[in-house]
Amino acid sequence: MRYILALFFALPSLSHAACGPDAPCEIAGGSYHMLVPDGVADDAPALVFFHGHNATGQMIFRGGLRSEFASAGYVLIAPNGTPIERRNTRRWAGREGGSRDDVAFTLDVIADAATRASIDLDRVYIAGFSAGGSMAWLMACKSAERFAGFASVSGALRQPNDTADCPSAPVNFLQIHGFADNQVPFEGRAIRDWHQGSLWDSLSLARRANQCRSHPDTIAIGNQFRCRTWDNSCGAGAIRFCEHDGAHGLPRGWTTLAREWFESR
């Protein structure tokens, strides 16, 4: 009987610790996945990564995020979007009028993750792909002051969204996009009653928040990425836009580019 009672009272903590890359961490409003690297130091940096449309947080651990970030001691946090009917996948609204306040949900995810791992809340970074990249922009729009840096791959700030004070503070923002991307083109595209958003408008908003001049401070042409950077002319923060020749996808080397951007600011 004592054993049964002890097991009963231990169940909440066991359940709390059981979630990870494969088993979701459940909180009010949804769930997320996380990876805490073996031997991670106290006050570790954390990367919050938003999956793309028709995917899940569980899927993000299959690629370079694990080798580039987790191996460097980052805690990886992958929120799940809202369920898609009749599928076992998720989506992000990334705009006003969604069924869930995804910004508030993400902040709750980070708070919960910080009870499960020792995270330095001054070194939490945001990134995402496609619809998840749009979520990175939305987090910068609504809650920039909480995060050390942002990276969006193939995503822009969707519309409708209130952009009066967007981003909400100066930002360190890296945008990566493919020249041949026609799924989320630079100009965005209208879908029913919303719009994917213009990459040019998103970058303009970031420059405004950072008080940067309109033309870049430096332009660098590499073997894979062609990058335009706004930093020296800015009052605060920095912005980099890197273009590659590919289409809609996560290009080879993007994780290295993103980590170097985060750690250089």
N, C-alpha and C positions, 0 to 999 in steps of 0.2 A: 504494500500500500504506500509506504514512504517513497519507494522508487517511482510508482505511478504518479504520485503527487509532484515529486521533483521533476519528472519528465513533463508533466502538464505545465508547471510554471516556467519551465525552460523553453517551451515552444515559441513564445514571441521572439526571444532573442535568437533562437535557431533560425526562425523564419526570416528575421531581419538580416542575418548574415549570409543567407543561402543564395541571394541573387548575384548575378554576375553577367558575363558575356552571353550565356545561353539562357539562364533563368531570369525573368524580368524582376526588377524591384518595383513593387506596387506602392503607389501613393494615391491620395485623393486626386481624382481627375485624370489618372492615367498611369503609365508605367515607363520605365527606362531600363537600359542595360548599362553595366559598367565593368571596367577592367582595372583592377588595382595590381600593378606589377609586383612580382615577388621582390622582397627586400626594398620596397619603395621607402624613401626617407620621409620623416615627418615634415609637414608643411610642403607637400609636393605640389608642383603645378598641375593644372587640370585642363584638359581639352574637352569641350562640349561640342559634339558633332551631330548635326541634323542630317538624317538620311534623306534621300530623294523620294519623289512620288512613287507609290506602288512598291515600297520597300519597308523595312523595319529597322529598328535600332540594332537588333541582333546581327544584321548583315554587315555592319560597318567594320567588324573586327576581322574580316577576311582579307583585307588589303594592307596597304602600306602604313596605315595608322598604327598598327601594332608594332611593326618593326621600326618605324621612325620615331613615334612619340612614346609608346609604352616602354620601349627599350631604353629610352632616355629618362625614364622615371616619371612620366606624366600619367596621371590617372585619366582614363578615357571614360567619358560619360555620353551615352547615346539615348536621348529621349525618343519615345515613340510618338508619332503623330496620331491623329484620330483614325479609328478603323474605317476601312472602305467596305461597304456592304458586299456580302457574299464573297469576300476575299480575306485571306489571312495576311493582309498588308495594310499599310498606313499612308496617310497623306497629311500635308500641312496647308492650311488656308493661307497663311502669310499675309493676311490683310484684314481690314475691319469687316465685321459681319460673319466671321467664322463661328462654328458651333462651340468653340472653347477659347478662352483667353490663353493663347499659347505662350505669350510672354510671361504672364503670371505663373503658368504651369512650369515653364523652364526654371524660373527662379525657385519654385518649390522643389524641383528636381535637384538643383544644386544644393539647396539647404539640406535636403535629405541625404544626398551623397556625402556631404561634409560630416554627417553623423556616422558614416560607415567607413570613412577613410580620412586620414589627416591631410587636408587640402589647404593650401595657402590661398585664401580668398582674394588676395591681391594679385594672384597669378592664374586667373581663370580666363581661358581663351575660348572664343566661339568660332566655329567653322561649319560649313555645310555644302552640300552638292545639290544643284538644280533647285527644286523647291526648298531643299534645306539651305541652299545658298541664299534664297530669298528670306528664309528665317533668320539667317545671320544678319542680313540687312535690317530686318524688323527689330531684332534685339538691339542693334546699334541705334535705330531710330527711337526706340522707346526706353532703353536702359543702358546707354553707352557708358555711363560713369561707373558701372559695376564691373567692367571687364578690361583686361589689359590689352587685348587685341582681337582682331576679327579677320577671317578669311572666307571669301565666297568663291565657289567654283561653279560657273555656269548658272548664276542666279542674280537677280536684281530685286530692288524693292518693288513689290507688287502694289497695284492700285485697285480699289481705293484705300488710301491710308492718309492720315493727317500728317502733313510734312511741315507744319508751321515751325516746330522746334525739333527738327529731325535732321541729323542725329541729335540726341538730347545733350550731348557733350562732345568735345573734340575726340577724335577716334584715330587709332592706328589700324588702317583697313587695307587689306590686300584683296584685290579682285583678279581672278584668273578666268579667262574665257577663250574659247576657240573661235578662230576666224570663220570656220566653216559650220558653226553651230546654227542650225536652222530650227532646232527644237525650242531653244530659248535664244533667239537672235539678239544682237546688241540692242536693237530697237524694241525688243519685246513683241508681244502679239496679243490681240484681244481674244479672250475666251469667254463666251457667254456674257455675263454681266461684270466681268473683271478683266484686268490687264496684267500681263506678266511684269510690266514695268520696263522702262528704258534704262539700260546700263549707263547711258550718258547722263540722264537725270539723276540717277543714284550717286554717281561720282561727283556731280555738281553739288548735291546736297552735302556730301562729305567735305568737299572743299570749302563750302560756306561755313560749316561748323568749325572747321580748322583754321578759317581765315587765310586760305591759300590763294595765290594768284591763279588765273585760269590756265595758263600754259605750264607744262611740267618743268621742274627744276633740273631734272636729268632724264636722259633717254638712253637706254642700254639695249643693244641688239645682241643676243646670244645665239647659241646653236639651236635652242629649242624655244626659248621665251624672248619676246620683245617687250620690254618693260618701260613704263613711264612713271616717274616718281615725283610726288609733291611733298617736300619736307622743309627745306631751308627757307622757303618763302612763307611758310605757315606760322600762324601764331602759336599753335599747339598741335600735337598729333602729326600723323604722316599718312600718306595714301600712295599705294602703288597699284597700277593696272598692268597686268602681264597677259599678253596675247600669245596664243600658239596656233599652229596651222590646223589642228584637229577640229573635230566636230563636237557634239554634245557628249561629254564624258569626263572622267578624271584622268588628266594626262599624266604620263610617266614623269616622275620627279616633282609632282606638285607638293607632296608632303615635305620634301626637303626645302622647297621654296618657302612653304608656309612656316615651318619651324625656324628657319633662318630669319624670316621676317619678324616673328614673335620675339625671338631672343635678341634681336638687334635693336629693339626699341627701348 
